[in-house]
Amino acid sequence: MNKIKQCALVSVIIPCYNNSRTLLRAFNSILKQELLPAEIIFINDASSDKTSDLLSKLKRQYIGFVKVLSLKNNQGVATARNTGWAIATQPYIAFLDADDAWHPKKLEIQYTYMLANPDVLLSGHNHKIIKKITELPLWDIGSWKVRTLSKWELILSNQFITPSVMLKRSILLHFDSGMRHMEDHRLWTDIVACGGKAVKLEIPLASTYKYSFGQSGLSSQLWKMEKSDLANVSHFFDAGYVNRLQCFLLKLYSLIKFARRLLIISFLLRWVK
């Protein structure tokens, strides 16, 4: 068993579905944190590859630090994250996807900020795209700013990726378990629209290894993402965040963005050929 010095009162939740090729990269980026979390909770969302074997090995090697819960049927990241949220023991929760990674100063900076600002329920930060799949995030951290997010900023666009988010475990709002796309955007907006304070740390503390749309994984399913985005707008209207005219304009804006993405992908595919 490896001994882990637990420092930050943070539960890290990582959904896994057939991530055997990238899981260890994500895990190693946590081990390299200058301020380690108290626990890591892997939710195995009915993987059919070697993910289960890797998780069993990590659980045995890091007893008490790594927790693994396996779902019998694949239910999507929203349900997986909620499942981890339900068994988390720490006052703060940070999310990481099994195919992404964190900068070594991520927890130190974000957790320290959250502790110093207890009125903030939710924080996120910038990220970078790394093209070399074996490379972990490591770049100089300079000065940075904090920006408080308004309801309309969040309604108009998702301000940060899920692996950048840290929030208070006590928040009653959770991910919509019925959603497989854009569920994070809905939750962040719900939190702020219901009076919670959210901020964005203008500093890159995470990395992804693909662009936000049009590549592998869920992001490749553009039309399903668009339908979820339109469903979010309807949800914002039903919840009273926007009026009927604003709802119509937001859906039109969403469709224009969708058309733009299709054009970009069409151009890229033609250029690759």
ZIUR-V794010 format. One record per residue. RES is the residue in three letters. PHI is phi in radians with two decimals (999 if undefined). PSI is psi in whole degrees, 0 to 359 (NA if undefined). Layout:
((RES,PHI,PSI) (RES,PHI,PSI))
This chain:
((MET,999,135) (ASN,-1.52,135) (LYS,-1.50,132) (ILE,-2.04,128) (LYS,-1.45,114) (GLN,-1.61,124) (CYS,-2.10,304) (ALA,-1.53,138) (LEU,-1.42,66) (VAL,-2.29,134) (SER,-1.76,124) (VAL,-1.68,127) (ILE,-1.95,125) (ILE,-2.22,107) (PRO,-1.29,143) (CYS,-2.30,129) (TYR,-2.50,105) (ASN,0.92,51) (ASN,-1.93,32) (SER,-1.08,334) (ARG,-1.41,338) (THR,-2.10,348) (LEU,-1.00,315) (LEU,-1.18,329) (ARG,-1.10,315) (ALA,-1.10,315) (PHE,-1.10,317) (ASN,-1.12,328) (SER,-1.19,336) (ILE,-1.36,317) (LEU,-1.06,333) (LYS,-1.50,3) (GLN,-1.12,138) (GLU,-1.24,338) (LEU,-2.26,108) (LEU,-1.34,153) (PRO,-1.37,171) (ALA,-1.39,329) (GLU,-2.78,154) (ILE,-2.11,126) (ILE,-1.98,111) (PHE,-1.62,131) (ILE,-1.94,108) (ASN,-1.45,107) (ASP,-1.53,60) (ALA,1.04,49) (SER,-1.18,149) (SER,-2.01,2) (ASP,-1.77,212) (LYS,-1.55,11) (THR,-1.00,316) (SER,-1.06,318) (ASP,-1.12,317) (LEU,-1.11,318) (LEU,-1.16,321) (SER,-1.09,320) (LYS,-1.14,316) (LEU,-1.14,321) (LYS,-1.11,320) (ARG,-1.23,324) (GLN,-1.34,327) (TYR,-2.12,68) (ILE,-1.08,127) (GLY,1.52,332) (PHE,-1.55,319) (VAL,-1.81,125) (LYS,-2.05,142) (VAL,-2.27,129) (LEU,-2.21,129) (SER,-1.89,132) (LEU,-1.63,142) (LYS,-1.26,325) (ASN,-2.18,147) (ASN,-1.17,122) (GLN,-2.13,357) (GLY,1.65,164) (VAL,-1.19,330) (ALA,-1.09,310) (THR,-1.14,320) (ALA,-1.07,315) (ARG,-1.16,320) (ASN,-1.09,322) (THR,-1.11,317) (GLY,-1.16,321) (TRP,-1.02,319) (ALA,-1.13,331) (ILE,-1.84,1) (ALA,-1.14,144) (THR,-1.90,350) (GLN,-1.72,157) (PRO,-1.23,342) (TYR,-2.14,146) (ILE,-2.16,135) (ALA,-2.14,140) (PHE,-1.84,140) (LEU,-2.46,135) (ASP,-1.55,151) (ALA,-1.23,351) (ASP,-1.93,13) (ASP,-2.10,182) (ALA,-2.67,162) (TRP,-1.94,148) (HIS,-1.21,146) (PRO,-1.01,336) (LYS,-1.67,4) (LYS,-0.93,301) (LEU,-1.18,320) (GLU,-1.01,312) (ILE,-1.25,310) (GLN,-1.25,318) (TYR,-1.14,317) (THR,-1.06,319) (TYR,-1.12,314) (MET,-1.08,321) (LEU,-1.12,321) (ALA,-1.33,346) (ASN,-2.29,73) (PRO,-1.13,347) (ASP,-1.35,347) (VAL,-1.48,120) (LEU,-1.55,332) (LEU,-2.51,133) (SER,-2.38,151) (GLY,-2.49,178) (HIS,-2.64,178) (ASN,-1.32,171) (HIS,-2.57,167) (LYS,-2.15,157) (ILE,-1.76,126) (ILE,-1.87,128) (LYS,-1.48,332) (LYS,-1.49,114) (ILE,-1.21,341) (THR,-1.62,357) (GLU,-1.58,133) (LEU,-1.60,154) (PRO,-1.10,131) (LEU,-2.85,104) (TRP,-2.57,163) (ASP,-1.19,139) (ILE,-1.83,115) (GLY,-1.72,209) (SER,-1.28,155) (TRP,-2.63,161) (LYS,-2.10,166) (VAL,-2.13,135) (ARG,-2.17,126) (THR,-1.35,133) (LEU,-1.65,138) (SER,-1.63,166) (LYS,-1.03,318) (TRP,-1.24,327) (GLU,-1.04,319) (LEU,-1.32,324) (ILE,-1.10,319) (LEU,-1.28,329) (SER,-2.84,151) (ASN,-1.25,120) (GLN,-1.45,344) (PHE,-2.78,155) (ILE,-1.32,155) (THR,-1.02,320) (PRO,-1.15,359) (SER,-1.74,356) (VAL,-1.61,137) (MET,-2.25,136) (LEU,-2.51,168) (LYS,-1.38,132) (ARG,-1.07,333) (SER,-1.27,351) (ILE,-1.01,130) (LEU,-1.36,330) (LEU,-1.25,139) (HIS,-2.30,179) (PHE,-1.14,148) (ASP,-1.32,110) (SER,-1.13,344) (GLY,-1.48,355) (MET,-1.78,143) (ARG,-2.02,355) (HIS,-2.46,145) (MET,1.05,16) (GLU,-1.16,330) (ASP,-1.22,318) (HIS,-1.01,318) (ARG,-1.10,315) (LEU,-1.13,313) (TRP,-1.02,318) (THR,-1.17,318) (ASP,-1.01,316) (ILE,-1.06,313) (VAL,-1.27,319) (ALA,-1.13,336) (CYS,-1.60,10) (GLY,1.82,359) (GLY,-1.35,151) (LYS,-1.68,129) (ALA,-2.22,142) (VAL,-2.29,159) (LYS,-2.09,123) (LEU,-1.45,117) (GLU,-1.41,70) (ILE,-2.73,134) (PRO,-1.39,117) (LEU,-2.21,12) (ALA,-2.58,164) (SER,-2.36,146) (THR,-2.02,167) (TYR,-2.12,18) (LYS,-2.69,162) (TYR,-1.29,166) (SER,-1.22,344) (PHE,-2.67,156) (GLY,1.49,3) (GLN,-2.10,200) (SER,-1.14,162) (GLY,1.49,197) (LEU,-1.06,327) (SER,-1.13,343) (SER,-1.33,345) (GLN,-1.60,72) (LEU,-1.04,316) (TRP,-1.20,323) (LYS,-1.13,322) (MET,-1.12,318) (GLU,-1.13,318) (LYS,-1.08,322) (SER,-1.20,323) (ASP,-1.11,316) (LEU,-1.12,323) (ALA,-1.15,324) (ASN,-1.10,319) (VAL,-1.07,318) (SER,-1.09,321) (HIS,-1.09,318) (PHE,-1.10,323) (PHE,-1.19,312) (ASP,-1.05,327) (ALA,-1.42,352) (GLY,1.52,14) (TYR,-1.32,330) (VAL,-2.35,157) (ASN,-1.58,182) (ARG,-1.12,317) (LEU,-1.13,316) (GLN,-1.09,322) (CYS,-1.07,314) (PHE,-1.07,314) (LEU,-1.14,323) (LEU,-1.15,321) (LYS,-1.18,321) (LEU,-1.11,317) (TYR,-1.07,319) (SER,-1.10,317) (LEU,-1.17,325) (ILE,-1.14,318) (LYS,-1.09,320) (PHE,-1.09,315) (ALA,-1.09,322) (ARG,-1.11,318) (ARG,-1.11,320) (LEU,-1.08,320) (LEU,-1.13,319) (ILE,-1.09,314) (ILE,-1.14,319) (SER,-1.05,319) (PHE,-1.15,317) (LEU,-1.14,317) (LEU,-1.13,321) (ARG,-1.17,322) (TRP,-1.20,322) (VAL,-1.13,320) (LYS,-1.14,NA))
